[in-house]
Amino acid sequence: MKIPARFLKYAATHGGTSSNEGWLEIDIRALDLDGVTRLYVNLDDLARVKDKRDSAASALDAWDAKFGKSEEDTS
């Protein structure tokens, strides 16, 4: 079964555990897995999901920098 990109999510950490390559979350709730024995994920789709997440994080960092909020201010 090929997993569509809309069911993929990338995270740098999971449960407080970091990973050099990150974590792949596959949302299987919306998938009919009856009789499925193999899952296939197109790594191009994963790269796009990761790039989208990184882009959003960069935009948030730019927003915080522009308006004077930084991670050091939260302590």
QUIUR-V344596 format. One record per backbone hydrogen bond with DSSP energy under -1.0 kcal/mol. CO is the residue of the C=O (numbers start at 1). NH is the residue of the N-H. E is the energy in kcal/mol with one decimal. If there is no record, write none. Layout:
<<CO	NH	E> <CO	NH	E>>
This chain:
<<1	40	-2.7> <4	7	-2.0> <5	8	-2.1> <7	27	-2.7> <9	25	-3.1> <11	23	-3.5> <12	19	-1.2> <14	17	-2.0> <17	14	-1.9> <23	11	-2.1> <25	9	-1.9> <26	28	-1.1> <28	31	-1.2> <33	36	-2.1> <40	3	-2.8> <42	46	-1.6> <43	47	-2.2> <44	48	-2.0> <45	49	-2.3> <46	50	-2.6> <47	51	-2.7> <48	52	-2.3> <49	53	-2.0> <50	54	-2.7> <51	55	-2.5> <52	56	-2.1> <53	57	-2.3> <54	58	-2.2> <55	59	-2.3> <56	60	-2.1> <57	61	-2.3> <58	62	-2.5> <59	63	-2.3> <60	64	-2.7> <61	65	-2.5> <62	66	-2.4> <63	67	-2.0> <64	69	-1.9> <70	73	-1.0>>
